[in-house]
Amino acid sequence: MPRFAALDVGSNALRLRVVEAEAPNTGVHQLTLLPKDASQTSGWREITSLRAPVRLGSEVFLSGKLAPRSIGEACAALKEFRTAMDAAKVDAYRATATSAVREASNGAMLIERSRRETGIELEIIEGVEEARLVQLAVTRRLPLQDKRALLIDVGGGSTEITVLDRGQSSFSMSLPLGTVRLIETFLKAAGPVSKEQAHLVGEMVDRALAEAAAHLAIPFDLVIGTGGNIDSLAELCPGAKPAGAATTTTAIDVASMRALYANLRTLSPAERKDRYNLRPDRADTIIPACAILVKVAEVASAGVIVAPGIGLKDGILEELVDKHFHVWDTAREAQSVIEACTRLGRRYAFDEAHGTRVAGFAGGIFDDMQKVHDFGERERLLLRAAAILHDIGDFVRYDGHHKHSYYLIQHSDIMGLSPDERAIVANIARYHRKSAPDPSHPNFRDLDKEARGKVRALAAILRIADALDREHRGKVDGVRAVVDRGKGRLVLFLQGEGERELEEWTVRAKSELMRDVFDLDVVLSAATPVHDSSPAPNAKTSRGGS
């Protein structure tokens, strides 16, 4: 059976987990851990689990740099992980680095040393990707299809908050609020926590939660916590776990945790370690973890926090296994990205009907030009995302709104898109009007060669799609594109009633990039195409909506 590894390079520790898995019996893999000597017919079998207590977050959140000693210790741990992975004969792995490396000005040094000294390709991920992976693990462990749930993942450098509505994310935010960050800022002393320190920590938590507070003050069926401190608190303050949860799931009684927090503050880290049998690197982080969780529970009116005993590594493994066995729901993944884009658009009061209509036109033209551009489904998704969001810059100002759209997209969290993909989407939106992509533009110049090619091609399509709804009035109901290579033409067959002279004029005016990129002149026709020399691979795609 194939074996998979997940590496989590966090702010407080580095973790490795290796599992063996066989093809799931159903379309969706469910997390099932079996004893190492079990006779297995489905699920996973854990091969290796390692943890290295390297606090990369030490000094980063004050100095902005990883300490040389911490980098060395992390590389030594990664060498051990590499040896364990090789011994297990791992078929696929994903190694992620989170907030400490993400925020460090010298984070690239750790990435380069990991590659050179261990052969492990470390990937720096954003908080929203952490939230997505944790969400994936949680929804595989807990029955949330008919529930509204709040998910809080407390890490060393950041805290990810996600609101789940029937198992799907409706809100997600990464907060600069982590246990190691709070220790480095306020709690470095080796003694008990003073009233002044506790007050400062409380103010920091309140300030970080303020932006998300409106999303937390709604009724939840479950509040779910993940992270190492949550698991420890579930042992110290056990609560009633929800019906139907996995046997390994535990829960925290919030009232007991509040009382424990008051007691822990009177003790030094060494005393906490001895009295509550905590690891040294848990004896200090448990204080800020309590402060965060108590406040979240207060805002969300929660008496119990469910602790499913899983985290980032489990989400990584879920995705690796599903993709290896070709059961990953790519359509659902794409729809989640589109939903995230729509939520972002609503935040900036965009014209949702226009964005949806343009995304439909763009997707249809993309399909009909498949043999010309030879892009795949991922590029199609990036085009649709840019089409939905291309006008959100109107929120800032109409003049130059394409540039404002670029900025808002580039600096927003869009769950399901990597930073590189988000940069492509932002650039496609940037070039939906006015000047064409130009290497003299820093936003375009900073992309790699492959990304620049995608931006030019997809922006050419978006310009035509946007022109078809020039007045935002839906005068064009649908479009079919036929490539005529012999005559060097892209013939657009339009559907819809009424006058659309302005739309047709705008299509012609914005077709220059299509000519430059694909060497095709855009020609408009109201007739029905008789023959399509470039058949679409997705004939079922709607021509007037996404």
Secondary structure, DSSP 8 states (H G I E B T S, - for coil): --EEEEEEE-SS-EEEEEEEE---SSSS----EE-TT---SSSEEEEEEEEE---TTTTHHHHSS--HHHHHHHHHHHHHHHHHHHHHT-SEEEEEE-HHHHH-TTHHHHHHHHHHHH---EEE--HHHHHHHHHHHHHHHS--TT-EEEEEEE-SS-EEEEEEETTEEEEEEEES--HHHHHHHH--SSS---HHHHHHHHHHHHHHHGGGHHHHSS--SEEEEESHHHHHHHHHSB----TT--TT-EEEEHHHHHHHHHHHTTS-HHHHHHHHT--HHHHTTHHHHHHHHHHHHHHTT-SEEEE-S--HHHHHHHHHHHHHTT---HHHHHHHHHHHHHHHHHHTT--HHHHHHHHHHHHHHHHHTHHHH---HHHHHHHHHHHHHTTGGGGT-STTHHHHHHHHHHTS--TT--HHHHHHHHHHHHTSSSS---TTSHHHHTS-HHHHHHHHHHHHHHHHHHHTTTTSS----EEEEEEETTTTEEEEEEE-SS--HHHHHHHHHT-HHHHHHH--EEEEE-S--S--SS--S-TT--SS--
